[in-house]
């Protein structure tokens, strides 16, 4: 059997398999329900780790996030129906310099490994040194 015939057969099989999936299992990238994303607490460890790496690697700083407080969701899918499923959150982070700073972040489905999981996008107010979310982390908010 030729490679072309095998590829064609596999393609037909996949199309047929997806045609018979219930709507909930064959959801498009914008049709995911709220439970597909974890709660706001789930992103905190990733934020602390990424913050420490960014400060050390790019800014020659030893700043770290020591603690989080007042974690809360501020929006879920606040934009049009055709945008990625996002849970927007905010918290306060105690930085190793002794200052508590606001943190704005979003958990985004489809942005993790191979688009099959969630990831977190974040900004610590006052420490957005490359101005990626300026002004004052506004671009990290809904």
Contact map, one row per residue, 1 for C-alpha under 8 A:
1110110000000000000000000000000000000000000000000000000000000000000000000000000000000000000000000000000000000000000000000000000000000000000000
1111110000000000000000000000000000000000000000000000000000000000000000000000000000000000000000000000000000000000000000000000000000000000000000
1111111000000000000000000000000000000000000000000000000000000000000000000000000000000000000000000000000000000000000000000000000000000000000000
0111111100000000000000000000000000000000000000000000000000000000000000000000000000000000000000000000000000000000000000000000000000000000000000
1111111110000000000000000000000000000000000000000000000000000000000000000000000000000000000000000000000000000000000000000000000000000000000000
1111111111000000000000000000000000000000000000000000000000000000000000000000000000000000000000000000000000000000000000000000000000000000000000
0011111111100000000000000000000000000000000000000000000000000000000000000000000000000000000000000000000000000000000000000000000000000000000000
0001111111110000000000000000000000000000000000000000000000000000000000000000000000000000000000000000000000000000000000000000000000000000000000
0000111111111000000000000000000000000000000000000000000000000000000000000000000000000000000000000000000000000000000000000000000000000000000000
0000011111111100000000000000000000000000000000000000000000000000000000000000000000000000000000000000000000000000000000000000000000000000000000
0000001111111110000000000000000000000000000000000000000000000000000000000000000000000000000000000000000000000000000000000000000000000000000000
0000000111111111000000000000000000000000000000000000000000000000000000000000000000000000000000000000000000000000000000000000000000000000000000
0000000011111111100000000000000000000000000000000000000000000000000000000000000000000000000000000000000000000000000000000000000000000000000000
0000000001111111110000000000000000000000000000000000000000000000000000000000000000000000000000000000000000000000000000000000000000000000000000
0000000000111111111000000000000000000000000000000000000000000000000000000000000000000000000000000000000000000000000000000000000000000000000000
0000000000011111111100000000000000000000000000000000000000000000000000000000000000000000000000000000000000000000000000000000000000000000000000
0000000000001111111110000000000000000000000000000000000000000000000000000000000000000000000000000000000000000000000000000000000000000000000000
0000000000000111111110000100000000000000000000000000000000000000000000000000000000000000000000000000000000000000000000000000000000000000000000
0000000000000011111110000000000000000000000000000000000000000000000000000000000000000000000000000000000000000000000000000000000000000000000000
0000000000000001111111000000000000000000000000000000000000000000000000000000000000000000000000000000000000000000000000000000000000000000000000
0000000000000000111111111100000000000000000000000000000000000000000000000000000000000000000000000000000000000000000000000000000000000000000000
0000000000000000000111111100000000000000000000000000000000000000000000000000000000000000000000000000000000000000000000000000000000000000000000
0000000000000000000011111110000000000000000000000000000000000000000000000000000000000000000000000000000000000000000000000000000000000000000000
0000000000000000000011111110000000000000000000000000000000000000000000000000000000000000000000000000000000000000000000000000000000000000000000
0000000000000000000011111110000000000000000000000000000000000000000000000000000000000000000000000000000000000000000000000000000000000000000000
0000000000000000010011111111000000000000000000000000000000000000000000000000000000000000000000000000000000000000000000000000000000000000000000
0000000000000000000000111111111100000000000000000000000000000000000000000000000000000000000000000000000000000000000000000000000000000000000000
0000000000000000000000000111111100000000000000000000000000000000000000000000000000000000000000000000000000000000000000000000000000000000000000
0000000000000000000000000011111100000000000000000000000000000000000000000000000000011000000000000000000000000100000000000000000000000000000000
0000000000000000000000000011111100000000000000000000000000000000000000000000000011111000000000000000000000000000000000000000000000000000000000
0000000000000000000000000011111110000000000000000000000000000000000000000000000010001000000000000000000000000000000000000000000000000000000000
0000000000000000000000000011111111010000000000000000000000000000000000000000000000001000000000000000000000000000000000000000000000000000000000
0000000000000000000000000000001111110000000000000000000000000000000000000000000000000000000000000000000000000000000000000000000000000000000000
0000000000000000000000000000000111111000000000000000000000000000000000000001000000000000000000000000000000000000000000000000000000000000000000
0000000000000000000000000000000011111100000000000000000000000000000000000000000000000000000000000000000000000000000000000000000000000000000000
0000000000000000000000000000000111111100000000000000000000000000000000000000000000000000000000000000000000001000000000000000000000000000000000
0000000000000000000000000000000001111110000000000000000000000000000000000000000000000110000000000000000000111000000001000000000000000000000000
0000000000000000000000000000000000111111110000000000000000000000000000000000000000000000000000000000000000100000000000000000000000000000000000
0000000000000000000000000000000000001111111000000000000000000000000000000000000000000000000000000000000000000000000000000000000000000000000000
0000000000000000000000000000000000000111111100000000000000000000000000111000000000000011100000000000000000100000000000000000000000000000000000
0000000000000000000000000000000000000111111100000000000000000000000000100000000000000000000000000000000000000000000000000000000000000000000000
0000000000000000000000000000000000000111111110000000000000000000000000000000000000000000000000000000000000000000000000000000000000000000000000
0000000000000000000000000000000000000011111111100000000000000000000000000000000000000000000000000000000000100000000000110000000000000000000000
0000000000000000000000000000000000000001111111110000000000000000000100000000000000000000000000000000000000000000000000000000000000000000000000
0000000000000000000000000000000000000000011111111000000000000000000000000000000000000000000000000000000000000000000000000000000000000000000000
0000000000000000000000000000000000000000001111111100000000000000000000000000000000000000000000000000000000000000000000010000000000000000000000
0000000000000000000000000000000000000000001111111110000000000000000000000000000000000000000000000000000000000000000000010100000000000000000000
0000000000000000000000000000000000000000000111111111000000000001110000000000000000000000000000000000000000000000000000000000000000000000000000
0000000000000000000000000000000000000000000011111111100000000000000000000000000000000000000000000000000000000000000000000000000000000000000000
0000000000000000000000000000000000000000000001111111110000000000000000000000000000000000000000000000000000000000000000000000000000000000000000
0000000000000000000000000000000000000000000000111111111000000001100000000000000000000000000000000000000000000000000000000000000000000000000000
0000000000000000000000000000000000000000000000011111111100000111100000000000000000000000000000000000000000000000000000000000000000000000000000
0000000000000000000000000000000000000000000000001111111110000000000000000000000000000000000000000000000000000000000000000000000000000000000000
0000000000000000000000000000000000000000000000000111111111100000000000000000000000000000000000000000000000000000000000000000000000000000000000
0000000000000000000000000000000000000000000000000011111111111111000000000000000000000000000000000000000000000000000000000000000000000000000000
0000000000000000000000000000000000000000000000000001111111111110000000000000000000000000000000000000000000000000000000000000000000000000000000
0000000000000000000000000000000000000000000000000000111111111000000000000000000000000000000000000000000000000000000000000000000000000000000000
0000000000000000000000000000000000000000000000000000011111110000000000000000000000000000000000000000000000000000000000000000000000000000000000
0000000000000000000000000000000000000000000000000000011111111000000000000000000000000000000000000000000000000000000000000000000000000000000000
0000000000000000000000000000000000000000000000000000001111111100000000000000000000000000000000000000000000000000000000000000000000000000000000
0000000000000000000000000000000000000000000000000000001110111110000000000000000000000000000000000000000000000000000000000000000000000000000000
0000000000000000000000000000000000000000000000000001001100011111000000000000000000000000000000000000000000000000000000000000000000000000000000
0000000000000000000000000000000000000000000000000001001100001111100000000000000000000000000000111000000000000000000000000000000000000000000000
0000000000000000000000000000000000000000000000010011001000000111110000000000000000000000000000110000000000000000000000000000000000000000000000
0000000000000000000000000000000000000000000000010011000000000011111100000000000000000000000011110000000000000000000000000000000000000000000000
0000000000000000000000000000000000000000000000010000000000000001111100000000000000000000000011110000000000000000000000000000000000000000000000
0000000000000000000000000000000000000000000000000000000000000000111110000000000000000000000011100000000000000000000000000000000000000000000000
0000000000000000000000000000000000000000000100000000000000000000111111100000000000000000001111000000000000000000000000000000000000000000000000
0000000000000000000000000000000000000000000000000000000000000000001111100000000000000000001110000000000000000000000000000000000000000000000000
0000000000000000000000000000000000000000000000000000000000000000000111110000000000000000011100000000000000000000000000000000000000000000000000
0000000000000000000000000000000000000001100000000000000000000000000111111000000000000000111100000000000000000000000000000000000000000000000000
0000000000000000000000000000000000000001000000000000000000000000000001111100000000000000111000000000000000000000000000000000000000000000000000
0000000000000000000000000000000000000001000000000000000000000000000000111111000000000011110000000000000000000000000000000000000000000000000000
0000000000000000000000000000000000000000000000000000000000000000000000011111000000000011110000000000000000000000000000000000000000000000000000
0000000000000000000000000000000000000000000000000000000000000000000000001111110000000011100000000000000000000000000000000000000000000000000001
0000000000000000000000000000000001000000000000000000000000000000000000001111110000001111000000000000000000000000000000000000000000000000000000
0000000000000000000000000000000000000000000000000000000000000000000000000011111110111110000000000000000000000000000000000000000000000000000000
0000000000000000000000000000000000000000000000000000000000000000000000000011111100000000000000000000000000000000000000000000000000000000000001
0000000000000000000000000000000000000000000000000000000000000000000000000000111110100000000000000000000000000000000000000000000000000000000001
0000000000000000000000000000000000000000000000000000000000000000000000000000111111100000000000000000000000000000000000000000000000000000000000
0000000000000000000000000000011000000000000000000000000000000000000000000000101111100000000000000000000000000000000000000000000000000000000000
0000000000000000000000000000010000000000000000000000000000000000000000000000000111110000000000000000000000000000000000000000000000000000000000
0000000000000000000000000000010000000000000000000000000000000000000000000000101111111000000000000000000000000000000000000000000000000000000000
0000000000000000000000000000110000000000000000000000000000000000000000000000100001111100000000000000000000011100000000000000000000000000000000
0000000000000000000000000000111100000000000000000000000000000000000000000001100000111110000000000000000000011000000000000000000000000000000000
0000000000000000000000000000000000001000000000000000000000000000000000000001100000011111000000000000000001111000000000000000000000000000000000
0000000000000000000000000000000000001001000000000000000000000000000000001111100000001111100000000000000001110000000000000000000000000000000000
0000000000000000000000000000000000000001000000000000000000000000000000001111000000000111110000000000000111100000000000000000000000000000000011
0000000000000000000000000000000000000001000000000000000000000000000000111110000000000011111000000000000111100000000000000000000000000000000000
0000000000000000000000000000000000000000000000000000000000000000000001111100000000000001111100000000011110000000000000000000000000000000000000
0000000000000000000000000000000000000000000000000000000000000000000111110000000000000000111110000000011100000000000000000000000000000000000000
0000000000000000000000000000000000000000000000000000000000000000000111100000000000000000011111000001111000000000000000000000000000000000000000
0000000000000000000000000000000000000000000000000000000000000000111110000000000000000000001111100001111000000000000000000000000000000000000000
0000000000000000000000000000000000000000000000000000000000000000111100000000000000000000000111110111100000000000000000000000000000000000000000
0000000000000000000000000000000000000000000000000000000000000011111000000000000000000000000011111111100000000000000000000000000000000000000000
0000000000000000000000000000000000000000000000000000000000000011110000000000000000000000000001111110000000000000000000000000000000000000000000
0000000000000000000000000000000000000000000000000000000000000010000000000000000000000000000000111110000000000000000000000000000000000000000000
0000000000000000000000000000000000000000000000000000000000000000000000000000000000000000000001111111000000000000000000000000000000000000000000
0000000000000000000000000000000000000000000000000000000000000000000000000000000000000000000001111111100000000000000000000000000000000000000000
0000000000000000000000000000000000000000000000000000000000000000000000000000000000000000000111100111110000000000000000000000000000000000000000
0000000000000000000000000000000000000000000000000000000000000000000000000000000000000000000111100011111000000000000000000001110000000000000000
0000000000000000000000000000000000000000000000000000000000000000000000000000000000000000011110000001111100000000000000000001100000000000000000
0000000000000000000000000000000000000000000000000000000000000000000000000000000000000000011110000000111110000000000000000111100000000000000000
0000000000000000000000000000000000000000000000000000000000000000000000000000000000000001111000000000011111000000000000000111100000000000100110
0000000000000000000000000000000000000000000000000000000000000000000000000000000000000001110000000000001111100000000000011110000000000000000110
0000000000000000000000000000000000000000000000000000000000000000000000000000000000000111100000000000000111110000000000011100000000000000000110
0000000000000000000000000000000000001101001000000000000000000000000000000000000000000111100000000000000011111000000001111000000000000000000000
0000000000000000000000000000000000001000000000000000000000000000000000000000000000011110000000000000000001111110000001111000000000000000000000
0000000000000000000000000000000000011000000000000000000000000000000000000000000000011100000000000000000000111111001111100000000000000000000000
0000000000000000000000000000100000000000000000000000000000000000000000000000000000010000000000000000000000011111011111100000000000000000000000
0000000000000000000000000000000000000000000000000000000000000000000000000000000000000000000000000000000000011111111111100000000000000000000000
0000000000000000000000000000000000000000000000000000000000000000000000000000000000000000000000000000000000001111111111100000000000000000000000
0000000000000000000000000000000000000000000000000000000000000000000000000000000000000000000000000000000000000011111111000000000000000000000000
0000000000000000000000000000000000000000000000000000000000000000000000000000000000000000000000000000000000000111111110000000000000000000000000
0000000000000000000000000000000000000000000000000000000000000000000000000000000000000000000000000000000000001111111111000000000000000000000000
0000000000000000000000000000000000000000000000000000000000000000000000000000000000000000000000000000000000001111111111000000000000000000000000
0000000000000000000000000000000000000000000000000000000000000000000000000000000000000000000000000000000000001111111111100000000000000000000000
0000000000000000000000000000000000001000000000000000000000000000000000000000000000000000000000000000000000111111101111110000000000000000000000
0000000000000000000000000000000000000000001000000000000000000000000000000000000000000000000000000000000000111111000011111000000000000000000000
0000000000000000000000000000000000000000001001100000000000000000000000000000000000000000000000000000000011110000000001111100000000000000000000
0000000000000000000000000000000000000000000000000000000000000000000000000000000000000000000000000000000011110000000000111110000000000000000100
0000000000000000000000000000000000000000000000100000000000000000000000000000000000000000000000000000001111000000000000011111000000000000000100
0000000000000000000000000000000000000000000000000000000000000000000000000000000000000000000000000000001110000000000000001111101100001000100100
0000000000000000000000000000000000000000000000000000000000000000000000000000000000000000000000000000111100000000000000000111111100000000100000
0000000000000000000000000000000000000000000000000000000000000000000000000000000000000000000000000000111100000000000000000011111100000001100000
0000000000000000000000000000000000000000000000000000000000000000000000000000000000000000000000000000100000000000000000000001111110000001000000
0000000000000000000000000000000000000000000000000000000000000000000000000000000000000000000000000000000000000000000000000011111110000000000000
0000000000000000000000000000000000000000000000000000000000000000000000000000000000000000000000000000000000000000000000000011111111111101100000
0000000000000000000000000000000000000000000000000000000000000000000000000000000000000000000000000000000000000000000000000000011111110000000000
0000000000000000000000000000000000000000000000000000000000000000000000000000000000000000000000000000000000000000000000000000000111110000000000
0000000000000000000000000000000000000000000000000000000000000000000000000000000000000000000000000000000000000000000000000000000111111110000000
0000000000000000000000000000000000000000000000000000000000000000000000000000000000000000000000000000000000000000000000000000000111111100001000
0000000000000000000000000000000000000000000000000000000000000000000000000000000000000000000000000000000000000000000000000010000100111111111100
0000000000000000000000000000000000000000000000000000000000000000000000000000000000000000000000000000000000000000000000000000000100111111111000
0000000000000000000000000000000000000000000000000000000000000000000000000000000000000000000000000000000000000000000000000000000000101111111000
0000000000000000000000000000000000000000000000000000000000000000000000000000000000000000000000000000000000000000000000000000110100001111110000
0000000000000000000000000000000000000000000000000000000000000000000000000000000000000000000000000000000100000000000000000011100100001111111110
0000000000000000000000000000000000000000000000000000000000000000000000000000000000000000000000000000000000000000000000000000000000001111111110
0000000000000000000000000000000000000000000000000000000000000000000000000000000000000000000000000000000000000000000000000000000000011110111111
0000000000000000000000000000000000000000000000000000000000000000000000000000000000000000000000000000000111000000000000001110000000001000111111
0000000000000000000000000000000000000000000000000000000000000000000000000000000000000001000000000000000111000000000000000000000000000000111111
0000000000000000000000000000000000000000000000000000000000000000000000000010011000000001000000000000000000000000000000000000000000000000001111
